[in-house]
Amino acid sequence: MDIKYYTDENDVSPLEKWLAKNRAAIPKVFTAVERLRSGNTSSVKWLSGRPGIGEYKINWGAGLRVYLMQDGDEIVILSRTGKITTWTPPKNIGLII
């Protein structure tokens, strides 16, 4: 699968920005990304209230979630957060598809 990272209007990836502050999470997140790249989406829960958005749960620390979209063989990593209730998808997400 082809992996892309969502970037905002300033060309900043929310995931990369968060990882810069949480360096201990880097190996965990990139292991998850490599699993996705190889086509393994078994750990993704597709969210019913947000069509097209999936949650990849990483069992580490307090629990880490990576949010993504899939379009055919392309996965777009949107963001990460510790709790689903604290995350709102970017308003311009349609621009990346």
ABEGO torsion letter per residue (X at the ends): XBBBBBBBAAGBBAAAAAAAABAAAAAAAAAAAAAAAAGBAAABBBBAABBGBBBBBBBBEAEBBBBBBBBEABBBBABBBABAAABBBBAAAAAAX
